[in-house]
Amino acid sequence: MLISPAYAQGTGLMDQSAVLQFLPLVLIFVVFYFLLIRPQQTKQKQHKSMLEALRRGDRVVTGGGILATVARVVNPDEVELDLAPNVRVRVMRSTITSVLAKTEPVAARESARERDREKEKDPARIEAKRRAWREVLQLQRERRVSIDRVEEQYQKLARERHPDNGGSDAMMVELNDAREDARKELMVTS
């Protein structure tokens, strides 16, 4: 006989001990999938969508750690970046690691500027703004106001309304806004 009795009594393919030997390997693979493989895949998808959404004006960081602004999207694989004034570089999109600041589309930006210009031209709005800063700085009775007078009144009211002296942050914000409005108006008229 060629087959020994000990070999004939050996384990078969469907023996339970063989399945138990592979069970730890299967569990390790499942753990690796949920802790390593799946998060990497989702991160790659997010990075890919971030790169596809690049547009002019976005602030980015390259793989070398260089901060730049997107000057132009050349094609699906290349982007031109402004590193400094008069320094433009063409790089592969895949070398961009993150986007620091997204800009709004140019058309939306232009329409927002146009709306702001229209609001500034409204005489009633201009008069209300003038009254507002004069009232906040308590200069409504003075006919002619100079920038020096605005600064003097601002310093006086800032000491009174500062949070350390019983005022509030909201009062200081209102005071600072009024000062800026006064400066803008007085710079334009002088």
C-alpha positions in Angstrom: 0.0 0.0 0.0 1.2 3.4 -0.9 -1.0 5.5 1.5 -0.3 5.1 5.2 -3.1 4.9 7.7 -1.9 8.2 9.5 -2.1 10.2 6.2 -5.5 8.9 5.3 -6.9 10.1 8.7 -5.5 13.7 8.1 -7.6 16.8 7.9 -9.9 17.4 4.9 -10.6 20.7 3.2 -13.7 21.6 5.2 -12.3 20.8 8.6 -13.2 23.4 11.3 -9.6 23.9 12.4 -8.7 25.2 8.9 -11.5 27.8 9.0 -10.4 28.8 12.5 -6.8 29.3 11.2 -8.0 31.8 8.5 -10.5 33.6 10.8 -7.8 35.9 12.4 -6.5 36.8 8.9 -10.0 37.8 7.8 -10.5 39.9 10.9 -7.2 41.6 10.4 -8.2 42.5 6.8 -11.6 43.9 7.9 -9.9 46.0 10.6 -7.3 47.3 8.1 -10.1 48.1 5.6 -12.1 50.2 8.0 -9.1 51.9 9.8 -6.7 52.4 6.9 -7.9 51.6 3.4 -11.4 53.2 3.5 -10.3 56.5 5.1 -7.5 56.8 2.5 -9.9 56.3 -0.3 -12.3 59.0 1.0 -9.4 61.4 1.5 -8.2 60.8 -2.1 -11.7 61.5 -3.4 -11.9 64.8 -1.4 -8.4 65.8 -2.6 -9.4 65.1 -6.2 -12.6 67.1 -5.9 -10.7 69.9 -4.3 -8.2 70.0 -7.3 -11.1 69.9 -9.8 -12.7 72.9 -8.1 -9.6 75.1 -8.4 -10.1 78.5 -10.0 -8.3 81.7 -10.5 -7.7 83.6 -7.3 -7.6 80.6 -4.9 -4.7 80.6 -2.3 -3.0 77.2 -2.4 -0.1 75.4 -0.8 2.1 73.2 -3.1 3.7 69.9 -2.2 6.9 71.8 -1.4 5.2 74.1 1.1 5.1 77.1 -1.2 2.2 79.5 -0.8 0.8 80.8 -4.1 -2.3 82.2 -5.8 -3.8 80.5 -8.8 -3.3 82.8 -11.8 -4.9 80.6 -14.4 -6.0 77.0 -14.9 -4.2 75.9 -18.1 -5.7 72.5 -18.6 -7.1 69.7 -16.4 -3.5 68.7 -15.4 -1.7 72.1 -15.2 -2.1 75.3 -13.3 -0.2 78.6 -13.3 0.6 80.0 -9.9 1.7 83.5 -8.8 4.4 83.0 -6.2 5.3 86.7 -5.9 4.8 89.8 -8.0 6.0 89.1 -11.5 6.8 85.5 -10.6 4.6 83.0 -12.3 5.1 79.2 -12.3 3.3 76.4 -14.1 2.8 73.3 -12.0 0.9 70.0 -12.2 -2.4 70.1 -10.3 -1.4 66.9 -8.4 1.4 68.9 -6.6 -1.1 71.1 -4.9 -1.7 69.8 -1.4 -4.4 72.1 0.0 -6.4 75.2 -0.7 -6.2 77.9 2.0 -8.8 80.4 0.7 -11.4 80.0 -2.0 -12.5 83.0 -4.0 -15.9 83.7 -5.3 -16.4 83.6 -9.0 -15.4 86.8 -10.9 -19.0 87.4 -12.2 -20.4 87.2 -8.7 -17.7 89.5 -7.3 -18.3 92.0 -10.1 -22.1 92.0 -9.5 -21.6 92.5 -5.7 -19.3 95.4 -6.4 -21.9 96.9 -8.8 -24.6 96.6 -6.1 -22.3 98.3 -3.5 -21.7 101.1 -5.9 -25.4 101.6 -6.5 -26.0 101.7 -2.8 -23.3 104.3 -2.3 -24.9 106.6 -4.9 -28.2 106.7 -3.1 -28.5 110.2 -1.6 -30.7 109.0 1.3 -28.2 106.3 2.2 -25.4 108.8 2.1 -27.3 111.2 4.4 -28.2 108.4 6.8 -24.6 107.3 7.0 -23.4 110.9 7.6 -26.0 111.2 10.4 -25.0 107.9 11.8 -21.3 108.6 12.3 -22.0 112.1 13.5 -24.5 110.8 16.1 -22.2 108.0 17.3 -19.3 110.5 17.7 -21.6 113.1 19.2 -20.7 115.6 16.5 -24.2 116.2 15.1 -24.3 119.9 16.1 -21.0 120.8 14.6 -21.3 122.1 11.1 -17.8 121.6 9.9 -15.8 118.7 11.2 -12.2 118.0 10.5 -10.3 114.7 10.7 -8.5 116.0 13.8 -11.8 116.8 15.5 -13.1 113.3 14.7 -9.9 111.7 16.2 -10.2 113.9 19.3 -13.8 113.0 19.9 -13.1 109.3 19.1 -10.3 109.2 21.8 -12.6 110.8 24.4 -15.5 108.4 23.7 -13.2 105.4 23.5 -11.9 106.0 27.0 -15.5 106.2 28.2 -16.9 103.2 26.3 -13.9 100.8 26.7 -14.8 97.5 28.3 -12.3 98.1 31.1 -14.3 101.3 32.0 -17.8 99.7 32.0 -18.4 99.9 28.3 -18.9 97.0 25.9 -17.3 95.5 22.9 -20.3 96.4 20.8 -19.9 100.0 21.7 -16.3 99.9 20.7 -17.2 98.3 17.4 -19.8 100.9 16.7 -17.3 103.7 17.6 -14.6 102.2 15.3 -17.1 101.9 12.4 -18.2 105.5 12.9 -14.6 106.7 12.9 -13.8 104.8 9.7 -17.0 106.2 8.0 -16.0 109.7 9.1 -12.5 109.3 7.7 -13.8 108.0 4.4 -16.2 110.8 4.0 -13.9 113.6 5.1 -11.1 112.3 2.9 -13.4 112.4 -0.1 -14.7 115.9 0.5 -11.3 117.5 1.3 
